[in-house]
Amino acid sequence: MNKPGPTSAKPLSALLGGVFADAYAKQGFASRELVTRWAEIAGTQVAHFSEPLKIQWPRPVEGQLQEPATLILRVEGPMALEIQHMSDIILEKVNRFFGWNAVGKLALRQAPLSRPTAKRKIKPVDPNAVSRVAATLPDVEDEALKDALARLGAAIKRS
């Protein structure tokens, strides 16, 4: 009987890399690192209130040097003014990341950021409430089922 050869698990990023690359390319990003490493590039304070939306590259004119791109940032609330004042510093950091003068100016769009919603913490059920509900289940003989039903009943009554 032949044993199957060793299988190696592939990282999810390797399997989905092409899908993400196409999506980022449509927004003008040569790679996704500017978006995924935004906090490292711009700093945590700037990254907390902003995120890169896209890079707009000007159309090349034959015989002339390529002009730098415009980085469009989504900025939250009143921090737009602060980020606008810091634009020279942000541009310097972005260009240092790229290794060349890729971005020449920032354009800001004020809108809420696309942050993931925080998960709600589930509080444990009060043991006294569980025992009160369990007392109302005398007909259930299976102790594991009775305990599960009592916890469920106490959680429903709490809500």
Order of alpha helices (4+ residues) and beta strands (2+ residues): alpha-alpha-alpha-alpha-beta-beta-alpha-alpha-beta-alpha-alpha
